[in-house]
């Protein structure tokens, strides 16, 4: 995303200065924005998963600002990928394969992206007349995806489809399912999110939701430059639609066999 922002900026005659923050807090964000303002920048792109309540102080800054992948209710121009729709794509793919018992491994709930994906998962199931089976949360890392999946399995709540909040957590989920004695996709189908370059080399190759980060970078910069050069024509929001990439980690559900296996193995593990 940063590479595409830099390239697009140079083509328009702008130079990009980068200010990174060690932690996602209002204090650190304010320090970074003020550091850029002291450089007399024309505008600021903020790439951070901000919620609406966290952006109030930014509206007082005397410089054009565009938020990237932030909460659309933030009250500032936002360029984002439709996370809600992406989660629905994953759920609908599993539903079309015949799965009716779906669980979720979500990301940290202080992240706007994670909350949007969880909401999309839940609403897609409710729209289909189904109830969510279970959910657990991680911190985007493979280790947390592994732990969250084990915690779901240990509850004994059977599921044949699993939507995971990002591909790294999916990697941990695949290992947890394998250690639990469940095969993917024969017994549990797994859908990730992001389509990182490594996802096609997972075992099995991961079905996932593709986020077009290069386009997001270009779109956010174009939105900021419009805000700088012709503010009356600036858009409040730009949204990019994700797409489903189907690989071998998902398959049609059988005639109840997969569900029975999940239930029996869960009972056996609890007895052990």
Buried (B, 14 or more C-beta within 10 A) or exposed (E): BEEBBBBBBEEEEBEBEEBEBEEEEBEBBBEBBEEBEEEEBEBBBBBBBBBBEBBEEBEEBEBBBBBBBBBBEBBBBBBBBBBBBBBBBBBBBBBEBBBBBBBBBBBBEEBBBBBBBBBBBBBBBEEEEBEBBBBBBBBBBBBBBBBBBBBBBEBBBBBBBBBBBBBBBBBBBBBBBEEBBBEBBBBBBBBBBBBBEEBEEBEBBBBBBBBBBBBBBBBBBBBBBBBBEEEEEBBEEBBBEBEBBEBBBBBEBBEEEBBEBBBEBBEEBEEE
